[in-house]
């Protein structure tokens, strides 16, 4: 519902149309129902509330939301930007976007390797 509201708002329907407002209200209502049901189910829930009460997990969820949200914006809008602003063909847009994908992959693998290496060093230093 939220994705439809954001996609249709301002293009297919105006932002103050009943359809867009209804979709946003429906999203908020369904999220409230989902959260209430998760809270009601407690340990049997798909996302147990006691997990989110842990401060480390809650902060990791917030950081992941913003980090992957920004990544999603880049992945979605950068190829469109190449096509609309730079007047590139879809193929050329994909080729231009390839540098971003390769850099992201390289840095992801590097960060994973460094994390594993640093964790291994920490474990070795903690042994008696």
Secondary structure, 3 states (H helix, E strand, C coil): CHHHHHHHECCCECCCCHHHHHHHHHHHHHHHHHHHHHHHHHHHCCCCHHHHCCHHHHHHHHHHHHHHHHHHHHHHHHHHHHHHCCCCCHHHHHHHHHHHHHHHHHHHHHHHHHHHHHHHHHHHHHCC
